[in-house]
Amino acid sequence: MSVDFLDSNVFIYLFDPTDERKRTIARRLVDSAIETDRGCISFQVVQETLRVITGKLAKPATAEAASAFLEHSLIPLWRVMPSGPLYAAALRIQTRWQLAFYDSQIVAAALEAGCKRLLSEDLQHGQRIEGLRIENPFKA
């Protein structure tokens, strides 16, 4: 069974009322990932998502709303934790693919989890990295 890795921007669009099309796509992706147990995220996605939704949006989420979101949406998908091998893989990916370090961590986490697709608008749509395909689910 193939599992998709969801980047933090997928979750952030759930809290961003400025783009209803992206919000609808994000809702479908997250709901499907949870219902089918075919989605995956890492500690980094949890951290980035919570940081943005509680502090960077025009209307930040309350602590209560963020806690509920953590419990019901992020924790059920959270499968990759930090480790020495994960950081070593991120450094190797950063060097080989010329990615920013945090993007390399996302790719390394997706690979560690055995994912075949990484859903993100932050990386190059269609790019393949070690068997992982990058897809921008918001691409028009």
N, C-alpha and C positions, 0 to 999 in steps of 0.2 A: 504494500500500500504506500503510495507516494504522499508525502507530507509537504505542505508549502510553508516557507518561512515568511512571516509578515514583518515588514519594517515599521518603525515607529510612526511614519507619516500616515499609514493606514489608520492607526488608532487616533491620531491627532485630528484627522478630518471628522471624526465622530463628534468632536467638540467645537468645530469651527463652522459657524453658520454662514460664512461668506461664500461658500460654493456648494450649493445643494446637490449638484450632480456628483461631485466627489464624495460628499457625505453619504449619499445613497449607495454608491459603489462600496465605500468603506463598510457601511452597515451590513451589506450583503456578504462581503468577504469575512468579516469577523463572525457574524452569526453562523455562516457555513462552517468556518474553521472550528468553532466550538461544538456545533451540533454533530458534525461528522468525526470529530477528533482527528482532523487532518491538517491542523495548523500548528505552528511552532514559533516561539519567540525565545529571546535570550534575556539575561539580566540587563543588558544594555538597552534593549527596547523598552523594558519596564521603566528603567531610570529616565530615559529621554522622554518617554510619553508622560510620566508623572510630572517631570520638571516643566514641560511645555504647557500641559493642561492646567496646572495650578499657578503658573506665573507668567507665561509669555503671551497668552491669548488676550484679546481685547476684554473678554469677560471670562476670567479664570474660573475654573471649577472650584467649588468649596472643598474643604478637607473631607467632608462627609461624602460628597459625590465622587471624589477621587478614590476614597477608600472602598466605596461600593464598586466602582469600576475595576479597581485592582482585584477585588475578590471575585467578581463575576465574569470579567473578561480577560484580564491579564494572567492571573494565576493559573486558570485552566489550560493556558497555552504555553506556559513558561516551562521550557525543557532544558535550556542550556545555561549552565552556571560558569563563572570565571574559573580558569585553571591555567597552570603554567603552559600546558600544551596548546591551549586555545590562544594565548598571547603569542606563543612562538609561531603558530600557524598564521596569525594576523600579520606578524612582521614579515613572514615569507610572502604572503599574498600582497602586502603593501609594496614590497620590493619588486616582485614579479609583474604585478599588474598596474603599478603606479597609482594606487588608490590612496585616499586619505586614510589615516590610521583607524578612525572610528568606522569608516566604511569597510575597511579590511576586517575589523572585528565582526561586523555583521556577516560578511561573506564566510569568515572562518566558522562562526556559530552555525550558519546554515549548513555548511559542509559537515561539521561535526555531528549535526542532527540527522544527516543522511537525506536532506532535502534535495529535490531536483529543481524546484523553482523558488526564487527569491522575489517577492512582490514588493517593489519599491519604486518611487519616482525619483530617488536621489542618485541612481546609478544608470549606466547606459542600457537602454531597452534593447533586448536581443543579445546582449553580450553573454558569452559562456565562459565560466571560470571553473575549471576542474570538474566538469560534469554538471555544474549548477547553471541554470538559465535565469538571467535577470529579466523580469517583466514589469513594465510600468502598467499597473491596472487602471490608471487614470488617463492613459494616453487616448486622445480622441481619435 
